Amino acid sequence: MKSPDNKIHLTKREFQVLNLMAKGLNNNSIAYNLSITSHTVKSHVASILKKLKAKDRLIAVIIGIKKGVLKINEIDV
């Protein structure tokens, strides 16, 4: 998934993980929701943090919203 300004490219799975992070889910809950292992979630989170140049999950979500990767009205909490 590319942001509108085409500066950030996340895979479909990374976008799914970021969206679930935005909902406040932890790695185990994300793994359960996506039917993957928590180790795989950790890998996706690490990739997301690197691509968004974020220090932690909260900052990644904020950057995702600011860059248009996530839309606040689409985050179903």
C-alpha positions in Angstrom: 0.0 0.0 0.0 1.4 3.4 -1.0 0.6 6.6 0.8 -0.9 9.3 -1.4 2.5 11.1 -1.7 4.1 7.7 -2.7 6.8 8.0 -0.1 5.8 5.0 2.0 5.2 1.5 0.6 3.9 -1.2 2.9 3.0 -4.7 1.8 -0.7 -5.7 2.1 0.2 -7.7 5.3 2.2 -4.8 6.8 -0.8 -2.6 6.2 -3.1 -5.1 7.9 -0.7 -5.3 10.9 -0.4 -1.5 11.1 -4.2 -1.2 11.0 -4.5 -3.7 13.9 -1.8 -1.9 15.8 -3.9 1.3 15.4 -6.8 -0.6 17.0 -4.5 -1.3 20.0 -4.0 -5.0 19.5 -0.8 -6.6 20.9 1.3 -9.0 18.8 -0.5 -12.1 20.0 -3.9 -10.7 19.2 -2.7 -9.5 15.8 -1.3 -13.0 15.1 -4.6 -14.6 16.1 -6.6 -12.2 13.9 -4.4 -12.8 10.9 -3.8 -16.5 11.5 0.0 -16.1 11.6 2.6 -16.6 14.4 3.6 -13.9 16.8 7.1 -14.2 15.5 5.9 -13.3 12.0 4.0 -10.3 13.5 7.2 -9.2 15.2 8.9 -9.3 11.8 6.2 -7.2 10.2 6.2 -4.7 13.1 10.0 -4.3 12.8 9.6 -3.8 9.0 6.9 -1.2 9.6 8.9 0.7 12.1 11.9 0.8 9.8 9.9 1.9 6.7 8.1 4.6 8.7 11.2 5.6 10.6 9.3 5.2 13.8 10.8 4.5 17.3 7.7 2.6 18.5 4.3 1.3 17.6 2.4 4.5 18.6 4.7 6.7 16.5 4.2 4.3 13.6 0.5 4.7 13.8 0.7 8.5 14.1 3.0 8.6 11.1 0.7 6.2 9.2 -2.2 8.6 9.8 -0.2 11.7 8.9 1.2 10.1 5.7 -2.3 8.9 4.6 -1.5 5.2 5.0 -4.2 5.0 7.7 -7.4 7.0 7.9 -8.8 7.8 11.3 -12.4 7.1 10.2 -11.4 3.6 8.9 -9.8 2.6 12.2 -12.6 0.7 13.9 -11.8 0.6 17.6 
